[in-house]
Amino acid sequence: MKDLTDEECDALDEYYTKNMPKVDFTKNGGYTKKTPNVVMVDEFSGKWLLLKALETQKSTIEIIREMIQKEIAATH
């Protein structure tokens, strides 16, 4: 995966600032609590997650869930 240019980062930031995704935590195996868990990631990981979400048309939650499932499967 190539690194983003400053212009590309700015464009993604502007897009998601103006077009906040609507998330329904009750669908697609989402959270059952009223308040979702919050995960903080570094800037590189956040950019990677956003790009992967755009590329795969999945939410960042789905991507993280799949990564965790693969890690668990690899240990068993």
C-alpha positions as CSV (number, residue, x, y, z in Angstrom):
1,M,0.0,0.0,0.0
2,K,1.4,3.4,-0.9
3,D,1.7,6.2,1.5
4,L,-0.8,9.1,1.2
5,T,0.3,12.5,0.1
6,D,-0.5,15.5,2.3
7,E,-3.1,16.5,-0.3
8,E,-4.8,13.1,-0.1
9,C,-4.8,13.1,3.7
10,D,-6.3,16.6,3.6
11,A,-9.0,15.5,1.1
12,L,-9.9,12.5,3.2
13,D,-10.0,14.6,6.4
14,E,-12.2,17.2,4.6
15,Y,-14.5,14.6,3.2
16,Y,-15.1,12.7,6.5
17,T,-15.5,16.0,8.4
18,K,-18.3,17.1,6.0
19,N,-19.8,13.6,5.5
20,M,-19.7,11.9,8.9
21,P,-20.7,8.2,8.4
22,K,-23.9,7.2,10.0
23,V,-23.4,4.1,12.1
24,D,-26.2,1.9,13.4
25,F,-24.6,-0.2,16.1
26,T,-27.6,-2.5,16.3
27,K,-27.0,-3.9,12.8
28,N,-24.4,-6.3,11.4
29,G,-23.4,-7.8,14.7
30,G,-22.9,-4.4,16.3
31,Y,-22.8,-3.5,19.9
32,T,-25.6,-4.4,22.2
33,K,-24.8,-1.6,24.7
34,K,-26.0,1.9,24.2
35,T,-22.5,3.3,24.3
36,P,-20.0,1.6,21.9
37,N,-16.4,0.8,23.0
38,V,-13.9,3.4,21.8
39,V,-10.5,2.3,20.3
40,M,-7.8,4.9,19.9
41,V,-5.2,4.2,17.2
42,D,-2.1,6.1,16.0
43,E,-2.3,8.3,12.9
44,F,-0.8,5.7,10.6
45,S,-3.2,3.0,11.7
46,G,-6.1,5.3,11.4
47,K,-5.2,6.2,7.8
48,W,-4.7,2.6,7.0
49,L,-8.1,1.7,8.4
50,L,-9.8,4.5,6.4
51,L,-8.2,3.4,3.2
52,K,-9.1,-0.2,3.8
53,A,-12.7,0.8,4.6
54,L,-12.9,2.7,1.3
55,E,-11.3,-0.1,-0.7
56,T,-13.4,-2.9,0.7
57,Q,-16.7,-0.9,1.3
58,K,-16.6,-2.2,4.9
59,S,-16.8,-0.3,8.2
60,T,-13.6,0.1,10.2
61,I,-15.4,-2.0,12.9
62,E,-15.8,-4.9,10.4
63,I,-12.1,-4.6,9.4
64,I,-10.9,-4.7,13.0
65,R,-13.3,-7.6,13.8
66,E,-11.9,-9.6,10.9
67,M,-8.3,-8.9,11.9
68,I,-9.0,-10.1,15.4
69,Q,-10.8,-13.2,14.2
70,K,-7.8,-14.1,11.9
71,E,-5.4,-13.6,14.9
72,I,-7.5,-15.8,17.1
73,A,-7.8,-18.5,14.4
74,A,-4.0,-18.4,13.9
75,T,-3.4,-19.2,17.6
76,H,-5.7,-22.2,17.7
